[in-house]
Amino acid sequence: MAYRYRPRALEPTLRARLATFPVVVITGARQTGKSTLARELGGEGRTYLTLDDYAVLDQARNAPDALLVRGAFSSEFSDDFDKFGRLTLDEIQRAPDLLLAIKRAVDEDRTPGRFLLTGSANLDLMKGVSETLAGRAVYVTLWPMTRREAEGEGRAGYWDVLVDEPPRRWLEALTDTAPGARSRWQELALRGGYPFPALHLGSQPDREAWFEGYLQTYLERDLRQLAAIDNLVAFQRLVRAVAHRSGGLMNQARLARDAGLPPTTAQRYLGLLETSYQLLRVEPYAVNRNKRLVKSPRLYWCDPGLALHLAGGGEPDGAHLENLIACDLFAWRETRPRRPNILFWRTSKGAEVDFVVETPRELVPVEVKSSRSVRLSDARHLDMFMNEYGDRTHAGVLLYGGHDTYWLNERVLAVPWYAII
């Protein structure tokens, strides 16, 4: 069965990086669509080779320099092709020594776009790339699909409006961003953003089966093999404990206790989950003025559907709507020329803003409510934040489960969640 390709928000960024740097590496969790994206770009004057092909793998391991010149003789290139052509190499983690040949080729010729590399979220691969290709490669991360990618729009949410437009333009700019959209965020959270279950599995039992297979093949087999996870049962307990606390402050001691692990081991396991793109760490906004602020980060799962599966299923709650927003923000962040910081704000007395988007010139606070209506009191923490940092922030956004976009007060715009993501 042929599946229709959905454009990804990362494509323009990827093309811009290929136009500037000799090596571009697509990173991200397994099954986010890296290979599909690489094949799509393969039709743009590139030779696509995958190391899943045993003949290609054999050459990569035994004659890597010869493999790298194959692109120069592809019929897809014009007569003025580079000496080595432009190659896309998929699943490169299967032949780590190929990186040395790429280094030699790039040192001889640093033409932009020489190599596009992809691979599973392999810790050894990332270490090898960073060490071997230091100063030669740039990295982009492909996160699970956003809602708008799944619907064929090829983009993340309309966060650009909030950071690029003055607040007086927000209402007009966001009013028509989701005409006719009335989907339930609970359904979106259950579906998740991994392309196969999100696009091609229509029932929740089928998606649950897919998530279980994903868990077994990636979190249990791959990570355990790569990172020497001795106590798989305790590792599973830690994973599920994090999934139950999606969006909560990271209490490492409590997580370690719940998983039956020493604190140092729990810290290492959490680091592995983050490094392999399973966890999103949102740091607190650190500028300390008049209030005592919490210093612990908040943790979200990279895919709310997988988080719900890990937590044992059930109906999504407000924390999962926050998780959806976090995932969309991280996907959008990759599309910006200068990546903004995605933070949150919380005082020791409990005043909290769910997300703070920080650019060099602006702070945009974002609060998330799952309710279908909001009141003026729901904006009080946004107002507290803006009173505290008024020199860098001019307006905030309250995302909620209703359908009207309007100014709740003179500085807080209430926006349906689906008008942004």
C-alpha positions, 0 to 999 in steps of 0.5 A: 500500500502506497502512503502519501508523503506529508511535508515536514516543517524541517525541510526549509531548514534542512535545505538551508543547512545543506546550502551552507555546510558540507555535512548535515546530520538529521538526528532524532528518535527512531521512527520519526520519519528521518529516512522518509525525509532523506529519501524525499530530498534524494530527488533534488540532485542527490544520490540516496544510499541506505546502509540497510542495503547489504551491498551498500553496507558491505562497501561502506565497511570494506571500501568506504572511500569508493562508496563516497564517489558513487554520487559523482556518477549518478545520472541525476547529476548535471555535467558540472557535478562535484568530484564526489557528488552529493550523497545522502547516507541513511542508517549510517550507524551501521558503519561507524568507520565510514565517518573517517572516510567522510572526514577525509572527503570533506577535508579535501573538498568542503563544498556545501551539501556534500553529505546528508547523514541520518541514523537512529538515535544511537548514542555511539553514532552521535559520539562518533559524529561529534568527535570525527566530524567536529567543525564539519557537521551541523545537526538538525533534530526531527521530532515526531509529527506535529498536528499540522504536519499530519494534516499536510500543512508541512509546518509546526505551530504559529509560534512565529506570530508571537515572536515576530509580530507585535501584540497588536497584530496577534488577534488578526494573525491568529483568527484564521489559522485553523478555519473549521478545526474542531478536533479534540486535543484528547484524540490528538494526544492518544494518537501521538506524532510518530508517523505510522501510528498517527497516520496509518493506524485508525484504532487505539488498540492498534496504536497501543500494539505499535507503542508496545513494539516500539518500547520493546525494540527501542527502549529495552533492546537498543538503549540497553545494548548501547548504554549497559543498562543492567537492571531492565526492570528498574529501568522500566519502572523509571520510564513509567514513573516519568511518564506518570509525571509528564510536565511535572518538576523533576524530583530525581530523588523521588524518581530514583526511590520509586524505581528502586535505583541509586540516585546516580543510576537514576540520573544516568538513565534520565540522561540517556532518555534525554540524549536519545530524544525520548524526554524533553527537558524544559528548564526554568527561566533563570533570571532572579529578580525579586522572587525566589524561583524553582531550579528544577526542570520540567520533563515531558515525553517526546510523544504524548501517545507513547507517554500515555501508553507507558502510563497505562493508558486512560483518558488524557488530562491537562498535563497531556495538553501541555505535552502536546504544546511542548512537542510542537514548540520543540519542533518549531524551535528547529525551524528558526534560524536562531533557536529560541529557548523554551523555558517555564517560570515558577516561584517558590510560592507556586506562581507558574507560567507553563512556557516562556519562549525566549528570543534575544529581544523578547520573552513570550509567556504562554499558559495552558488550560484544558478547560473550554472557557477561561476567566480573568483569574486564569491570567493572574500568573501571566500578569505576575510574570509580565509585571516582573519582567516588563522590560522584555515582555509586552503580552502573553498568551493563554491557550485553552480548550474553547473556540474564541480568540479574544483579549482577556485583558489588555496584555493576555490573548486567549487563543484556542489551542488548535489556532496555534499548534 
